């Protein structure tokens, strides 16, 4: 398995730099053809409810999706995420991402709604809230019951939004308890949208290139060139 993983990386390197002839590329077959079931998380029925997941989305094998959950197109759900539609309903619209170790849940009878292009950072908790279109929830933030975020809001990392608070569109929200400190600028939302676009591409890439493997024992020579290219994809937000 390790040798097949190395071969895949080497072929990707050759393709990236135009060193592999198209005539040869057409003859190559996938090293390990996979079925959807191999890369579609821990999916559980709860009573009469079975999750509905668009096949373009990627649910990591170590993520759990339970019950009344509807997931749209090009959604990424990372390892350790728990999306529990046991007591209520969860809607995750097209182009959202729910990153590693996030929790989405609710009180009985509640609907949690992540609108299109919502971006839920590592370790965040969404409990019974509605997240507007193209919002960003920072890492380890907590958004409590009946919170409503308008479109294109940004919530800072480690923020705590208490239950029942509504925020207007383009609010920049930070702190514990969280409060609005200013309006999200055009430049800031453009940066956020660009980052979310990477996550919208990731499901397709994971379906094509993700597979279990054995670790290598040495670093291949071509890793450096590939890493340099990764660094050019997206820049951190400038400090203000």
N, C-alpha and C positions, 0 to 999 in steps of 0.2 A: 504493500500500500504506500510506503514511503517513496519508493521509486516512481510509482505512478503519479504521486503528488508533485514530485520534482519535475517529472516530464511535463506535466501540465503547466507549471510555472515557466519552464524553459520555452515551451511553445508559445505561451503568452508573450514572453519577452521578444521572441523572434517576430511574432506578428506585429507587436507594438512598434518595432523599429524597421519594419519592412524587409526583414531578412528571410522571410519564409514565402516562397513562391505560391501564388494562388492555386496553381495546378496541383501542388502537393497538398495545400490546405484542404482542397475539396475532397481528397481521398481519406482525410483523417476522420475517424469516428470518435464519439465520446468514449473516454477511458472507462467510465463507470456509468452507464445509463441509469437514470434514477426514476422512480415513480413519485407522483405527488405525495403519496403517503409517507415516503422516506423523509420528507422535509417539511412536514406540516404539523408541528407542535403536538402537545398533549391536549386533545380536543375531547370534551366530555359532554354527554347529554345530561340534563338535569330535569327529571320528571318528563314533561312533554316537549321540552325545549332542546333543540339541537342547534349549535352555532351555525350561522350561514356565513361563509367566507368566500369571497371572490378568488378564483384560482390564480389571478395575477399577484395576489398578496403573498407575503412570506411570513409564516409563523415559525419562530425558531423551535427546534425540537424540545428545548428546555423551558418553553413558555407554556402556560396553561390557560385555555379558553373554555369556559363552562357555561352552558345553558343558553339563555335568551340574549345572544350576542350577534350583531349583524356587522360584518366587516366588508367595506367596499373595495375598490380597486387600488392596486399599488400601495398597499399599507404594509409597513414593516413593524413587526413585533419582536423585540429582542429577548434574549435568554433571561429567565428569572421573572419575566412579567407574569402577573396574575390578573386575568380579566374575568371577573366573576359575575355572570348574569344569572345567579341563582334566585335572588329575591326581587329582582327588577330587570330592566332592559338596558342594554348598552348598544349604542349606535356609534360606529367609527366610520366616518365618511371617507371618500376617496382621498388618497395622497397623505393620510395621516401617518405618524410614526409614534409608537409607544416603546420607549427604549428599555434597556436592561433594568430589571428589578422594580419596575413600576407596578402599582396596584390600582385597579379600577373596580369600584364596588359602590354599593348604595344601601340606603334603608329600604325596607319592603315597599314595593309599589312605585318606586322612583325610576325615572329614565335618566341615564347618563348619556350625554350627547357630545361627541367630539366632531365638530364641523370640519369641512374640507380643509386639508393642509394643516390641521392642528399638529403641533410638535411638542411631544411630552418627553422632557429630558430624563436622564438616568435617575432612577430611584424616586421619582415623583409619585404622589398619591392623589388620585382624583376620586372623591367620594360624593356621589350624588349631585355632581355639578354639570353645568353646560359650558363648553369651551367654544368660543366663537371661531369663525373662519380665519385661518392663517395666524392663530395665536401661538405663542411660545411659552411653555411652562418650564422654568429653569430646574436644574438638577436638585433633587430632594425637597422641592417645594410641596406644600400640602394645600389642596383646594377642597374646602369642606362643602357640606350639603347645601343645596339650593343656591349656590353661588352661580351667577351668570356673568360670563366675560363677553363683552362685545367683540366684534371682529378686530383682528390685528392688535390685540393686547400682548404685552410682554410681562411675564412674572419672573422676578429675579430668583436666583438659586437660594434655597433654604427659606424662602418666604412662607408665611402661614396666613392663608385667607380664611377668616372665620365664616361660619355658616350664614347664609342668607344675604350676603352682600352682592350688589350688582355694580358692574363697572361699565362705563361708556367705552365705545370703540377707541382703539389706539391709546389706551392707558398704559403707562409704565408703572408697574406695581411692585413694591419691595417692602421687606420688613416683617416683623412679628409683634403685633398684628400688622398685616400688610396694608399699605396705603398708596395712593397715587402720588408720585413725585413730579411727573410732568407728562406731556404727550409724546407718544412714539413718533419720531421724525420719519420723513420719507426715506432718508438714507438708512436708518436703522431697520425699517421694515423690509427694505430691499436686501439688506444683508441677511436678515432672517429668512426671507423667501429663497435666497440662493442656497442657504444651508439646508432648508427643507427639501429643495429640489434634489440634493444628493441622496437624501433618504428615500425620495420617490423613485430614484433609479435603482436603489439598493435591492428591492425585492427581485427584480429581473436578474440582477447580477448574482444574487444568492441562489436563485433557481438554477442558474447555469453553471456556477463555479464553486458552490459550497458542497463539501463532502468530508466525512471523517477521514483521518489520516494518522499515520505514525509520524512522530517528530523526526526531523533531520538531526544529524549529529554535528554538522558543520554548516556554516553560512555560505550559500552559493555566491559566486563572484557577481552574478547579475543582480543580486538583491539591491545593491547600492543604487544602480541606475533606476530601478523601479521605485525605490523610496524617494529619490529626488523628484520624480514625476508626481508622486502622491502629495508632496509638499506644496505643489503649485495649484492644487485643486481648489482650495478654500482658505481664506485668511481669517485670523481671529479679529473680533471687533476691536477697533482702536480704543484706547483708554481716553476717557473724557475727564 
